[in-house]
Amino acid sequence: MLDQASQLIAGQARQKGPAITARGLGKRFGDRVAFSDVSFEIGYGEVFGFLGPNGAGKTTTVRTLGTLLAPTSGSATVAGFPLAPENAVEIRRRIAIMPEAPGLYLKLTVVENLECFADLYEISEAHDRVAAALQAVNLGNRGRDTCGTLSKGLRQRVALARALLSDPEILFLDEPTAGLDPVAAREAHELIDGLRKRGVTIFLTTHRLEEAERLCDRVAILNTTLRTIGRPDELRDQLFARTITVRTLRPLADPGKVFGGLEAVDGWRADGAAGSYVLAVSDASIAAPGATRALVAAGADVLSIAESHHSLEDVYLELIAEDPEASRRTA
């Protein structure tokens, strides 16, 4: 599948510098703010995750950067061109957008749909390009099926194939694995990885936080305004103290005596379950061996000692839980 995807973008020279920049970008619809004061920079070949609850402004941001909507405030560049009406055609030649709703002609076959869009894109060697796109999304044997007979997941794959037809420098994917089964979702992930290696920039909106953590170099969490932006590991370190979890067969008679004064251990607390303790640490590589020695010296039967790991979901929920706007939505 990756070889087929590589054919779609082989030989294309990618530009240096940022693929997308946004500076104070905002969009309003009358009195309603879709998103405001959004700023970021995305490099070529980066997979950039855009996360947030429904109504946060993610899709509107994609439509704005894709020249489908004019921004109300701020500025941006896409594929090296300022986001302005006079540059819309040049930007569209270098990007592709896969919306959450596939938007296919249901009475046409898969191949007819792709040939129709290839004609609109004025793609040369359209037959070969369509065939490669279908193979890239593992639909080579479904080309003659009408789209109306396909499942939602298969239609999503057709939409992804359509997005690849124009050999985009920047690919906007809005919930690309929605409705896909685990095998198909994994294939989509492999395709995204392959495109990144070839220098294609992926702007990914998704509700699947484990998907964002697996695929994205950096993520931004949006709820009308940006709440945070950075690599998943950076965000975890910013929001959560480093800890290790200790489990013993029986509760310690004097945990304070065992854990108190250990190097790189800043504090401890019982973790609810009998024999379970959480240690706040400054350096787990120093604290864990020290805690192990202290437990053995105290005659404890140690079941496990492990560094605690927070997921991107933990980061997301921590930020959204603190957001008054999100609280009003769920009230």
C-alpha positions, -999 to +999 in steps of 0.1 A: +000+000+000+028+024+008+044+018-026+012+028-043+010+059-022+046+068-030+037+067-067+012+095-061+038+119-048+071+106-063+094+132-076+076+162-063+099+188-048+086+200-015+092+236-005+114+247+024+101+266+053+067+263+069+038+246+051+012+265+070+014+295+093-015+312+111-012+345+131-042+356+151-065+339+127-102+341+134-137+335+119-170+349+130-205+343+116-224+374+127-222+375+165-211+339+168-173+332+171-163+300+153-127+304+164-105+333+173-068+343+178-054+310+165-017+310+159+006+282+149+033+271+124+034+237+107+064+223+088+065+203+056+062+166+063+047+171+097+015+154+109-003+181+129-032+170+151-061+194+156-083+183+186-113+196+203-149+190+212-178+193+187-184+230+179-149+240+189-141+254+154-119+226+140-138+221+107-142+259+102-105+263+106-099+237+080-123+253+056-107+287+062-072+274+056-085+256+025-098+289+010-134+278+013-141+305+039-126+339+042-111+347+076-126+375+097-093+384+114-057+376+114-035+362+086-021+329+073+000+314+046-007+280+030+020+263+008+039+295+008+010+317-004-007+343+017-043+333+025-061+358+002-087+356-025-062+363-053-041+333-042-070+309-038-064+290-071-026+286-064-033+273-029-060+249-041-035+234-066-012+224-037-037+211-011-064+186-008-093+183+017-110+152+028-141+162+047-158+140+073-188+136+049-174+120+018-197+139-007-196+112-034-220+107-063-238+076-050-252+065-084-217+065-100-191+038-095-160+043-075-139+047-106-164+071-122-163+093-091-126+094-091-124+100-129-149+129-125-128+146-099-096+139-118-111+157-147-120+186-125-085+187-112-072+186-148-049+157-138-028+142-166-026+104-168-058+102-149-064+065-155-030+056-139-036+081-111-070+067-103-057+031-102-028+040-079-052+059-056-075+029-053-046+006-046-033+030-019-065+027+000-070-010-007-100-006-030-085-020-062-112-046-066-141-023-058-137+002-086-168-009-105-191-009-075-215+020-072-208+042-042-243+039-030-238+002-023-207+008-002-205+009+036-197+042+053-162+030+060-156+021+023-169+055+012-144+071+036-116+052+018-129+064-016-129+100-003-093+095+008-084+082-026-100+113-041-079+135-019-047+118-031-055+123-068-040+158-071-007+149-054-011+174-026+017+191-007-007+196+022-035+172+030-064+182+053-080+151+068-112+158+088-120+126+108-104+103+082-110+071+101-146+078+112-166+046+105-136+025+097-131-009+112-097-015+130-080-031+100-091-003+077-081+023+102-047+008+106-042+008+068-052+045+068-026+051+095+001+034+074-008+055+045-005+087+066+029+075+078+040+069+043+029+103+031+047+120+060+079+102+050+075+117+015+072+152+028+034+157+026+020+178+054-010+163+072-034+185+090-055+159+110-087+166+129-098+136+149-118+126+180-097+095+184-071+106+209-051+074+206-049+079+169-036+114+174-010+102+199+002+075+175+003+096+143+010+132+152+043+150+157+025+178+175-011+184+185-032+215+192-062+215+214-089+240+203-120+252+219-128+283+200-093+295+210-062+274+213-058+258+247-023+244+241+000+232+214+031+209+214+043+174+212+022+149+232+051+142+256+057+179+262+021+184+270+021+155+295+052+169+312+036+204+314+004+193+329+013+163+351+039+158+378+062+128+372+052+099+394+060+062+400+035+037+413+046+011+438+025-020+446+034-044+475+018-076+485+007-062+519+005-026+531+036-011+546+037-007+583+054+027+580+054+041+544+068+074+556+099+057+570+104+038+537+099+066+512+109+096+533+142+111+524+148+090+493+168+108+465+146+123+438+114+115+457+095+147+465+065+131+483+043+101+485+006+091+490-014+060+493-032+052+461-065+038+476-059+001+471-041-016+500-004-018+493-004+007+465+015+040+467+022+069+443+056+087+446+061+122+432+096+122+417+119+146+399+138+118+381+122+083+379+156+067+368+170+077+402+139+073+424+128+039+412+160+020+421+162+039+454+126+030+463+133-007+454+163-009+477+143+008+505+114-016+501+137-047+501+154-034+532+120-030+549+112-066+541+083-057+517+071-081+491+073-059+460+048-067+432+057-039+408+074-005+405+065+015+374+067+050+361+032+064+356+023+074+321-004+099+312-020+096+278-030+123+254-065+117+265-055+127+300-041+159+287-072+166+266-096+159+295-076+180+319-077+210+296-113+206+285-125+200+321-110+234+330-127+251+301-159+271+312-171+271+276-170+233+275-187+231+308-216+252+295-219+229+265-223+198+287-246+215+313 
